[in-house]
Amino acid sequence: MVTRAATVARPVPADAASRAAWDVAATVTDPEVPVLTIEDLGVLRSVAVDDDGAVHVELTPTYSGCPAMDAMRDDVLLALTHAGYDRVDVRMVLAPAWTTDWMSDAGRDKLRAYGIAPPSGSAPVRDAGPIRVRLAVKCPRCGSLNTRELARFGSTSCKALFECRDCLEPFDSFKVL
C-alpha cells in the first residue's frame, strides 16, 4: 500500500473575524470538480479581516495557467459579499507553488466517490536522489490496480485519463503535483 506524507496543516486563521470570513470562503466549490471546495483542494491559502472590516483572501492556483481561477476568485468575492462583507480583496498567490499535498483527506475521499482517482503519494522531490517510479492508479469504481493511462491529459490539465482493465470503465486521475 502506498502511503503519503501527512496533509499540510490547514492555514486557518486564529482570530474570530478572520475565521468567520474563512468559513464563508471555504464553501466555494471548484468549478471543474464541483464536489470539492477550495478548502478541500488546498487552494484557499489565507483569509484576514483587517481593523477596518476589509477582507483579504489569498488563493493559490493548482497551476499558473489554471482557467478555473477567475471563476474561483469571482465566486469567493460573491460568497463574501452575500455574507455581508462590503470590501473584499481576492489575490492570486503563486508562491509557494500549490501541491497535491495541500489537498485534504476529505477532498481525496470526495474525488474517489465522484469517480476521480485522487492523487497518490506526495509531490515529487525535486532534489537529487532516488528517481520515483510511477505506481499503478487504483480504479475509483472497482478498486482494481489493473489500469492503464489512455491520455496524459483528461477533462482538465490537472487530471490524466485512465482505463480500468477489469471493469473497463474510463476515469480521470488527479495528477500528483
ZANU-22491 format. One record per residue: residue number from 1; residue in three letters; x, y, z of N, C-alpha, C, O, CB in turn. Coordinates in steps of 0.05 Angstrom, whole numbers. Atoms other than C-alpha are relative to their C-alpha. Glycine has a CB too. Example, Ala and Ser with C-alpha at 12.3 -4.5 7.8 and 13.67 -1.06 7.14 Angstrom:
<1, "ALA", <18, -24, 0>, <246, -90, 156>, <18, 24, 0>, <39, 24, 13>, <-20, 1, 25>> <2, "SER", <-16, -24, -1>, <273, -21, 143>, <-15, 22, 14>, <-5, 44, 18>, <9, 9, -29>> 
This chain:
<1, "MET", <17, -24, 0>, <0, 0, 0>, <18, 25, 0>, <37, 26, 15>, <-19, 0, 24>> <2, "VAL", <-15, -25, 1>, <26, 69, -18>, <-10, 18, 22>, <-34, 23, 25>, <-3, 13, -28>> <3, "THR", <7, -20, -20>, <28, 118, 39>, <10, 27, -10>, <29, 29, -25>, <11, -7, 28>> <4, "ARG", <-9, -26, 8>, <34, 192, 30>, <6, 16, 25>, <-2, 10, 47>, <-22, 14, -17>> <5, "ALA", <-7, -17, -22>, <61, 247, 72>, <-25, 12, 12>, <-45, 15, -2>, <20, 23, -9>> <6, "ALA", <23, -12, -13>, <13, 278, 122>, <-8, 25, -15>, <9, 40, -24>, <6, 6, 30>> <7, "THR", <10, -24, 14>, <-30, 332, 91>, <10, 24, 15>, <11, 25, 40>, <-31, 0, -1>> <8, "VAL", <-10, -25, -11>, <-2, 401, 102>, <-22, 13, 17>, <-45, 13, 10>, <9, 20, -22>> <9, "ALA", <19, -12, -19>, <-35, 436, 161>, <-16, 22, -14>, <-4, 38, -29>, <14, 11, 24>> <10, "ARG", <17, -20, 11>, <-93, 479, 141>, <7, 28, 12>, <9, 30, 36>, <-30, -6, 5>> <11, "PRO", <-8, -26, -10>, <-74, 553, 146>, <-25, 17, 9>, <-28, 40, 1>, <15, 16, -22>> <12, "VAL", <25, -13, -9>, <-140, 571, 181>, <8, 22, 21>, <24, 17, 39>, <-19, -20, 13>> <13, "PRO", <-6, -22, -18>, <-137, 639, 217>, <-9, -5, 28>, <-29, -20, 33>, <-11, 26, -10>> <14, "ALA", <6, 4, -28>, <-139, 642, 293>, <-21, 19, 10>, <-37, 12, 27>, <25, 2, 17>> <15, "ASP", <19, -20, -11>, <-179, 706, 304>, <-28, -5, -11>, <-32, -15, -33>, <9, 29, -7>> <16, "ALA", <28, 6, 6>, <-255, 701, 303>, <-10, 13, -25>, <-24, 0, -41>, <-18, 8, 23>> <17, "ALA", <10, -14, 23>, <-269, 753, 250>, <11, -13, -26>, <-3, -17, -45>, <7, 30, 1>> <18, "SER", <-12, 12, 24>, <-220, 723, 200>, <-10, -29, -3>, <-14, -38, -26>, <31, 0, 3>> <19, "ARG", <10, 28, 2>, <-244, 652, 217>, <-28, 0, -11>, <-34, -18, -27>, <0, -13, 29>> <20, "ALA", <27, -1, 11>, <-316, 672, 202>, <1, 5, -30>, <-14, -7, -45>, <-16, 23, 14>> <21, "ALA", <-3, -6, 29>, <-295, 701, 134>, <12, -25, -14>, <3, -32, -36>, <18, 24, -5>> <22, "TRP", <-11, 25, 11>, <-253, 637, 122>, <-22, -20, -5>, <-24, -32, -26>, <22, -11, 19>> <23, "ASP", <21, 20, 2>, <-314, 594, 135>, <-19, 6, -24>, <-29, -13, -36>, <-17, 0, 26>> <24, "VAL", <16, -8, 23>, <-353, 633, 82>, <15, -7, -26>, <4, -20, -43>, <-8, 30, 1>> <25, "ALA", <-16, 6, 24>, <-297, 629, 31>, <3, -29, -5>, <4, -38, -28>, <27, 14, 2>> <26, "ALA", <-5, 29, 2>, <-287, 555, 45>, <-23, -15, -12>, <-21, -38, -18>, <6, -11, 28>> <27, "THR", <23, 13, 12>, <-357, 540, 19>, <1, 0, -31>, <-14, -14, -44>, <-26, 13, 9>> <28, "VAL", <-2, -3, 29>, <-337, 559, -52>, <11, -27, -12>, <30, -38, -2>, <19, 23, -9>> <29, "THR", <-8, 25, 13>, <-331, 498, -98>, <18, 5, -24>, <17, 27, -36>, <-24, -17, -7>> <30, "ASP", <-17, 0, 24>, <-281, 483, -153>, <-19, -2, -24>, <-35, -21, -25>, <21, -23, 0>> <31, "PRO", <19, 1, 23>, <-318, 498, -219>, <5, -24, -18>, <-12, -32, -33>, <2, 25, -16>> <32, "GLU", <-6, 23, 17>, <-282, 440, -253>, <-7, -27, 13>, <-13, -47, 0>, <29, 0, -8>> <33, "VAL", <7, 24, -15>, <-294, 389, -198>, <-18, 9, 23>, <-9, 13, 45>, <26, -15, 11>> <34, "PRO", <18, -13, -19>, <-356, 414, -162>, <-5, -14, 27>, <-18, -3, 44>, <-26, 4, -13>> <35, "VAL", <3, 13, -26>, <-353, 362, -106>, <21, 9, 20>, <19, 4, 44>, <2, -30, -3>> <36, "LEU", <-22, -10, -17>, <-290, 396, -79>, <-4, 29, 6>, <-11, 45, -12>, <27, -4, -13>> <37, "THR", <-1, -28, -7>, <-289, 461, -41>, <29, 10, -5>, <47, -7, -7>, <-9, 6, 29>> <38, "ILE", <-27, -11, 3>, <-229, 507, -50>, <16, -6, 25>, <41, -6, 24>, <-1, 30, -6>> <39, "GLU", <-14, 9, -24>, <-212, 488, 22>, <9, -29, -3>, <32, -35, 4>, <-18, 4, 25>> <40, "ASP", <-8, 28, 5>, <-213, 414, 5>, <24, -2, -18>, <42, -18, -14>, <-24, -16, -12>> <41, "LEU", <-21, 0, 20>, <-168, 428, -54>, <26, 12, 10>, <47, 6, -1>, <-10, 15, -25>> <42, "GLY", <-24, -13, -11>, <-120, 469, -13>, <7, 26, -15>, <29, 37, -11>, <23, -19, -1>> <43, "VAL", <-4, -24, 15>, <-127, 529, -59>, <-4, 25, 17>, <8, 46, 13>, <-18, 1, -25>> <44, "LEU", <5, -22, -19>, <-154, 574, -3>, <24, 1, 19>, <27, -17, 36>, <-27, -4, 15>> <45, "ARG", <-25, -1, -15>, <-89, 597, 29>, <-2, 18, 25>, <10, 12, 46>, <22, 9, -17>> <46, "SER", <2, -17, -24>, <-106, 655, 75>, <-25, 18, -3>, <-33, 26, -25>, <25, 17, 3>> <47, "VAL", <22, -19, -2>, <-164, 699, 97>, <5, 17, 25>, <10, 6, 46>, <-28, -15, 2>> <48, "ALA", <-5, -18, -23>, <-154, 760, 141>, <-20, 24, -2>, <-25, 35, -24>, <29, 11, 0>> <49, "VAL", <18, -23, -1>, <-203, 814, 163>, <16, 21, 15>, <25, 17, 38>, <-27, -6, 15>> <50, "ASP", <-16, -21, -14>, <-167, 880, 179>, <-18, 16, 19>, <-42, 11, 21>, <13, 18, -21>> <51, "ASP", <14, -16, -20>, <-187, 931, 231>, <-23, 16, -12>, <-42, 23, 3>, <19, 19, 14>> <52, "ASP", <21, -16, 13>, <-230, 969, 180>, <-22, -18, -11>, <-41, -8, -23>, <12, 16, -22>> <53, "GLY", <20, 18, 10>, <-270, 906, 164>, <4, -10, -28>, <-13, -26, -38>, <-27, 12, 3>> <54, "ALA", <-6, 10, 27>, <-239, 894, 96>, <10, -29, 2>, <26, -36, 19>, <20, 18, -15>> <55, "VAL", <-8, 28, 1>, <-229, 820, 78>, <21, -3, -22>, <17, 6, -44>, <-24, -19, -5>> <56, "HIS", <-22, 5, 19>, <-164, 799, 44>, <3, -31, -2>, <8, -44, 18>, <26, 13, 9>> <57, "VAL", <-1, 28, 5>, <-164, 730, 13>, <23, -6, -20>, <27, 8, -39>, <-27, -11, -12>> <58, "GLU", <-21, 9, 19>, <-105, 693, -20>, <-7, -28, -9>, <-13, -46, 7>, <28, 1, 14>> <59, "LEU", <4, 26, 12>, <-115, 635, -68>, <25, -7, -15>, <38, 10, -27>, <-25, 1, -19>> <60, "THR", <-23, 10, 15>, <-60, 593, -98>, <-11, -19, -21>, <-23, -39, -15>, <21, -14, 18>> <61, "PRO", <10, 17, 21>, <-77, 563, -166>, <14, -27, 0>, <38, -29, 7>, <2, 13, -28>> <62, "THR", <-13, 27, 2>, <-64, 489, -178>, <23, 1, -19>, <42, -14, -16>, <-21, -21, -8>> <63, "TYR", <-23, -5, 18>, <-20, 512, -235>, <-5, 28, -11>, <-27, 38, -12>, <3, -21, -23>> <64, "SER", <1, -29, 6>, <-5, 582, -262>, <-20, 6, -23>, <-30, 29, -24>, <27, 10, -8>> <65, "GLY", <19, -6, 22>, <-50, 575, -324>, <-28, -11, 5>, <-43, -14, -14>, <11, -12, -25>> <66, "CYS", <26, 13, -7>, <-110, 544, -288>, <-23, 19, -8>, <-25, 40, 2>, <-2, -7, 30>> <67, "PRO", <22, -17, 9>, <-172, 571, -325>, <-22, 3, 21>, <-39, 21, 18>, <-11, -11, -25>> <68, "ALA", <22, -2, -20>, <-216, 559, -264>, <5, 22, 21>, <-13, 29, 36>, <-3, -27, 15>> <69, "MET", <-6, -19, -21>, <-181, 611, -221>, <-16, 26, -1>, <-24, 37, 20>, <29, 7, -1>> <70, "ASP", <17, -24, 2>, <-220, 670, -248>, <-28, -5, 12>, <-39, 11, 26>, <-3, 9, -29>> <71, "ALA", <26, 7, -11>, <-285, 634, -231>, <1, -3, 30>, <-17, 6, 44>, <-10, -26, -13>> <72, "MET", <-3, 3, -29>, <-259, 616, -162>, <2, 27, 14>, <-11, 31, 34>, <25, -17, 7>> <73, "ARG", <-2, -27, -11>, <-239, 688, -149>, <-27, 14, 1>, <-35, 25, 22>, <20, 17, -16>> <74, "ASP", <26, -12, 1>, <-307, 713, -171>, <-19, -12, 19>, <-35, 2, 32>, <-11, -1, -29>> <75, "ASP", <19, 14, -19>, <-344, 660, -130>, <7, 7, 29>, <-12, 10, 45>, <2, -30, -4>> <76, "VAL", <-8, -8, -27>, <-304, 678, -67>, <-10, 28, 5>, <-21, 34, 26>, <31, -2, 4>> <77, "LEU", <9, -28, -3>, <-319, 752, -78>, <-30, 0, 4>, <-40, 15, 21>, <8, 16, -25>> <78, "LEU", <29, 1, -2>, <-393, 736, -88>, <-9, -12, 27>, <-27, -1, 39>, <-12, -16, -23>> <79, "ALA", <8, 13, -26>, <-398, 690, -27>, <4, 19, 23>, <-13, 21, 40>, <17, -26, 4>> <80, "LEU", <-5, -18, -22>, <-366, 741, 19>, <-17, 24, -1>, <-26, 34, 19>, <30, 8, 0>> <81, "THR", <18, -23, 3>, <-407, 799, -9>, <-28, -8, 9>, <-41, 8, 23>, <0, 9, -30>> <82, "HIS", <27, 9, -8>, <-471, 759, 0>, <-1, -5, 31>, <-23, -3, 42>, <-7, -26, -14>> <83, "ALA", <0, 4, -29>, <-449, 744, 72>, <2, 27, 15>, <3, 27, 40>, <24, -18, 7>> <84, "GLY", <1, -26, -13>, <-447, 819, 86>, <27, 15, 1>, <28, 37, 13>, <-10, -3, 27>> <85, "TYR", <-26, -14, 0>, <-374, 837, 75>, <0, 20, -23>, <-5, 12, -46>, <24, -20, -3>> <86, "ASP", <2, -21, 20>, <-371, 903, 38>, <25, 3, -17>, <24, 8, -41>, <-6, 27, 13>> <87, "ARG", <-26, -4, 15>, <-297, 906, 19>, <15, -27, 1>, <23, -37, 22>, <17, 22, 13>> <88, "VAL", <-14, 26, 3>, <-265, 842, -7>, <21, 2, -21>, <16, 12, -43>, <-21, -22, -7>> <89, "ASP", <-22, 0, 19>, <-198, 835, -40>, <10, -29, -2>, <17, -41, 18>, <24, 19, 10>> <90, "VAL", <-9, 27, 4>, <-180, 768, -71>, <24, 1, -18>, <23, 11, -41>, <-23, -18, -13>> <91, "ARG", <-25, 0, 16>, <-109, 758, -95>, <9, -29, -6>, <4, -47, 9>, <23, 14, 15>> <92, "MET", <-13, 25, 8>, <-75, 701, -132>, <29, 1, 9>, <43, 20, 3>, <-3, -5, -31>> <93, "VAL", <-27, 1, -10>, <-10, 680, -99>, <13, -25, -12>, <3, -47, -8>, <0, -1, 32>> <94, "LEU", <-13, 23, 14>, <38, 636, -138>, <22, -13, 16>, <32, -34, 9>, <12, 10, -26>> <95, "ALA", <-21, 12, -16>, <90, 623, -84>, <-9, 0, 30>, <-19, 20, 40>, <27, 16, -2>> <96, "PRO", <-11, 25, 11>, <95, 575, -52>, <-19, -12, -20>, <-44, -8, -19>, <7, -20, 22>> <97, "ALA", <17, 13, 20>, <70, 534, -111>, <-18, -20, 13>, <-10, -34, 32>, <18, -13, -22>> <98, "TRP", <20, 19, -10>, <8, 492, -99>, <11, -28, -4>, <25, -34, -24>, <-27, 3, -14>> <99, "THR", <-7, 28, 3>, <19, 418, -88>, <-24, -17, 9>, <-40, -8, 25>, <25, -7, 18>> <100, "THR", <22, 17, -8>, <-29, 360, -82>, <2, -8, 29>, <-17, -19, 40>, <0, -26, -18>> <101, "ASP", <-3, 5, -28>, <-1, 352, -12>, <-19, 18, 16>, <-26, 11, 39>, <29, 4, 9>> <102, "TRP", <18, -18, -14>, <-47, 410, 6>, <-29, -9, -1>, <-46, 2, 13>, <2, 28, -13>> <103, "MET", <28, 10, 2>, <-110, 371, -13>, <-7, -14, 26>, <10, -30, 36>, <-3, -18, -25>> <104, "SER", <8, 12, -25>, <-148, 349, 48>, <-7, -30, -4>, <-13, -38, -27>, <-24, 15, 13>> <105, "ASP", <8, 28, 2>, <-163, 276, 63>, <-29, -2, -8>, <-37, -20, -23>, <5, -15, 27>> <106, "ALA", <28, 0, 8>, <-237, 293, 58>, <-3, 5, -30>, <-20, -6, -43>, <-15, 21, 17>> <107, "GLY", <1, -6, 29>, <-224, 322, -11>, <8, -24, -17>, <-4, -30, -37>, <19, 23, -7>> <108, "ARG", <-8, 25, 14>, <-188, 258, -32>, <-23, -20, 0>, <-28, -34, -20>, <25, -12, 13>> <109, "ASP", <23, 19, -2>, <-248, 217, -8>, <-22, 9, -19>, <-35, -7, -31>, <-10, -1, 29>> <110, "LYS", <21, -11, 18>, <-296, 263, -46>, <6, -6, -29>, <-11, -13, -45>, <-4, 30, 5>> <111, "LEU", <-8, 6, 27>, <-256, 254, -110>, <-6, -29, -7>, <-17, -35, -27>, <30, 6, -4>> <112, "ARG", <4, 28, 4>, <-258, 179, -103>, <-29, -7, -3>, <-37, -22, -21>, <12, -17, 23>> <113, "ALA", <29, 4, 2>, <-333, 179, -91>, <-12, 11, -25>, <-32, 1, -35>, <-14, 12, 25>> <114, "TYR", <9, -13, 24>, <-342, 224, -151>, <9, -15, -25>, <-1, -9, -48>, <9, 29, -1>> <115, "GLY", <-10, 15, 22>, <-305, 175, -195>, <26, 9, -12>, <34, 1, -34>, <-20, 0, -22>> <116, "ILE", <-26, -9, 8>, <-238, 210, -200>, <20, -12, 20>, <17, -9, 44>, <2, 31, 0>> <117, "ALA", <-21, 11, -18>, <-176, 174, -173>, <15, 24, 12>, <26, 40, -2>, <19, -19, -16>> <118, "PRO", <-15, -22, -12>, <-145, 221, -122>, <30, -4, -4>, <39, -26, -9>, <-6, 2, 30>> <119, "PRO", <-29, 4, 3>, <-71, 235, -125>, <11, -18, 22>, <2, -17, 45>, <15, 28, 2>> <120, "SER", <-13, 18, -20>, <-29, 182, -91>, <29, 8, 3>, <42, 16, -16>, <-3, -30, -8>> <121, "GLY", <-27, -8, -5>, <37, 195, -59>, <2, 30, 6>, <-18, 44, 8>, <18, -7, -24>> <122, "SER", <-5, -28, -5>, <69, 262, -45>, <11, 13, -25>, <18, 0, -44>, <19, 3, 24>> <123, "ALA", <-11, -15, 22>, <92, 316, -91>, <28, -9, -5>, <43, -16, 13>, <-1, 31, 5>> <124, "PRO", <-26, 9, 6>, <155, 298, -128>, <22, 15, 14>, <20, 39, 17>, <5, 1, -30>> <125, "VAL", <-23, -13, -12>, <221, 312, -94>, <17, 11, -23>, <23, -4, -42>, <16, -21, 18>> <126, "ARG", <-15, -12, 22>, <260, 360, -137>, <30, -1, 4>, <46, 6, -13>, <-9, 29, -4>> <127, "ASP", <-29, 2, -6>, <327, 348, -103>, <12, -25, -13>, <-2, -42, -22>, <5, 0, 31>> <128, "ALA", <-14, 24, 10>, <379, 298, -125>, <-7, -23, 18>, <-13, -19, 42>, <31, 4, -1>> <129, "GLY", <6, 23, -17>, <366, 228, -101>, <-15, -21, -17>, <-13, -21, -41>, <-17, 7, 24>> <130, "PRO", <14, 22, 14>, <324, 167, -119>, <-20, 11, -20>, <-33, 31, -16>, <-13, -18, 20>> <131, "ILE", <20, -7, 20>, <281, 170, -181>, <-26, -14, 7>, <-26, -38, 12>, <10, -7, -29>> <132, "ARG", <26, 12, -7>, <208, 159, -166>, <-11, -16, -23>, <-9, -9, -46>, <-20, 22, 8>> <133, "VAL", <12, 18, 20>, <174, 102, -202>, <-30, 4, 2>, <-41, 4, 24>, <8, -30, 6>> <134, "ARG", <29, -4, 0>, <103, 113, -223>, <-14, -26, 7>, <-8, -47, -5>, <-9, 10, -28>> <135, "LEU", <14, 23, -9>, <57, 64, -188>, <-27, -1, -14>, <-36, 19, -25>, <-4, 0, 30>> <136, "ALA", <27, 4, 12>, <-10, 37, -213>, <-20, 19, 13>, <-17, 26, 37>, <-9, -29, 2>> <137, "VAL", <21, -17, -10>, <-70, 82, -205>, <-25, -18, 5>, <-33, -33, -13>, <-7, 23, -20>> <138, "LYS", <22, 17, -8>, <-128, 49, -168>, <-26, 10, -13>, <-32, 34, -12>, <-3, -1, 30>> <139, "CYS", <25, -7, 11>, <-195, 49, -204>, <-19, 9, 22>, <-23, -5, 41>, <-13, -24, -16>> <140, "PRO", <18, -10, -21>, <-244, 92, -163>, <-27, -14, 0>, <-42, -12, 19>, <-4, 30, -4>> <141, "ARG", <25, 14, 2>, <-302, 49, -186>, <1, -28, 12>, <-16, -36, 29>, <-9, -2, -29>> <142, "CYS", <-2, 27, -10>, <-279, -23, -172>, <24, -6, 18>, <25, -27, 30>, <0, -19, -23>> <143, "GLY", <-23, 3, -17>, <-213, -13, -135>, <23, -16, -12>, <43, -20, 2>, <-9, -13, 25>> <144, "SER", <-21, 16, 13>, <-172, -52, -185>, <25, 17, -6>, <23, 41, -11>, <-10, -12, -26>> <145, "LEU", <-25, -13, 8>, <-98, -34, -197>, <7, -7, -28>, <28, 2, -38>, <22, -8, 19>> <146, "ASN", <-5, 7, 27>, <-103, -64, -266>, <-10, 22, -19>, <-31, 19, -32>, <-14, -28, -7>> <147, "THR", <8, -23, 16>, <-107, 3, -301>, <22, 9, -18>, <45, 1, -15>, <-8, 24, 19>> <148, "ARG", <-21, -11, 18>, <-72, 39, -357>, <-8, 29, -7>, <-31, 36, -9>, <2, -17, -25>> <149, "GLU", <4, -28, 8>, <-63, 112, -377>, <-7, 0, -29>, <7, -11, -46>, <25, 17, 6>> <150, "LEU", <8, -3, 28>, <-100, 129, -441>, <10, 27, -11>, <18, 28, -34>, <-31, -1, -2>> <151, "ALA", <-9, -27, 9>, <-81, 203, -445>, <12, 15, 24>, <0, 14, 46>, <-23, 16, -13>> <152, "ARG", <-13, -15, -22>, <-34, 247, -403>, <-18, 22, 11>, <-16, 30, 34>, <26, 11, -9>> <153, "PHE", <19, -21, -9>, <-89, 300, -400>, <-28, -11, -2>, <-36, -21, -23>, <4, 26, -17>> <154, "GLY", <27, 9, -1>, <-160, 284, -380>, <-19, 24, -6>, <-14, 40, -24>, <-7, -12, 27>> <155, "SER", <20, -21, 4>, <-220, 330, -375>, <11, 28, 6>, <0, 48, -3>, <-25, -5, 16>> <156, "THR", <-14, -25, -5>, <-174, 384, -347>, <29, -6, 1>, <37, -30, 3>, <-10, 13, 28>> <157, "SER", <-29, 4, 1>, <-99, 394, -348>, <11, -13, 26>, <33, -25, 25>, <14, 26, -4>> <158, "CYS", <-10, 11, -25>, <-92, 372, -275>, <-8, -29, 4>, <-2, -41, 25>, <-10, 16, 23>> <159, "LYS", <8, 28, -1>, <-121, 303, -290>, <10, -15, -25>, <14, -3, -46>, <-31, -2, 3>> <160, "ALA", <-7, 17, 22>, <-100, 245, -334>, <-23, -20, -4>, <-37, -26, 15>, <27, -16, 5>> <161, "LEU", <22, 18, 6>, <-148, 197, -369>, <11, -29, 2>, <31, -36, -11>, <-11, 5, -28>> <162, "PHE", <-7, 28, -4>, <-143, 124, -348>, <-23, -18, -8>, <-46, -9, -11>, <8, -5, 29>> <163, "GLU", <20, 20, 5>, <-180, 60, -363>, <6, -24, 18>, <29, -31, 22>, <0, -10, -30>> <164, "CYS", <-2, 23, -17>, <-193, 2, -316>, <-2, -25, -18>, <-21, -27, -34>, <-21, -1, 22>> <165, "ARG", <0, 24, 17>, <-176, -64, -350>, <-19, -22, 12>, <-25, -42, -2>, <28, -12, -3>> <166, "ASP", <18, 19, -12>, <-222, -102, -302>, <-29, 7, -5>, <-45, -9, -15>, <6, -3, 30>> <167, "CYS", <28, -7, 4>, <-287, -63, -303>, <-4, 15, -26>, <-27, 21, -33>, <-10, 18, 23>> <168, "LEU", <0, -13, 27>, <-270, -29, -370>, <-11, 28, 0>, <-18, 39, -21>, <-16, -17, -18>> <169, "GLU", <10, -27, -2>, <-291, 39, -345>, <23, 20, -2>, <44, 15, 9>, <-15, 4, 26>> <170, "PRO", <-20, -22, 1>, <-252, 102, -363>, <-4, 17, 25>, <-26, 19, 36>, <-3, 17, -25>> <171, "PHE", <2, -18, -23>, <-236, 150, -306>, <22, 20, -1>, <44, 15, -12>, <0, -15, 27>> <172, "ASP", <-21, -20, -3>, <-197, 213, -291>, <16, -7, 25>, <5, -18, 44>, <-12, 29, 2>> <173, "SER", <-18, 3, -24>, <-138, 210, -243>, <13, 27, 4>, <25, 39, -14>, <21, -22, -4>> <174, "PHE", <-12, -26, -7>, <-117, 274, -208>, <30, -4, 3>, <39, -22, 17>, <-12, 11, 27>> <175, "LYS", <-29, 3, 0>, <-43, 283, -220>, <13, 9, 26>, <3, 27, 40>, <12, 17, -23>> <176, "VAL", <-15, -9, -24>, <7, 288, -163>, <18, 22, -10>, <34, 19, -28>, <17, -24, 12>> <177, "LEU", <-16, -24, 7>, <38, 357, -168>, <15, 10, 24>, <29, 30, 22>, <-18, 22, -12>> 
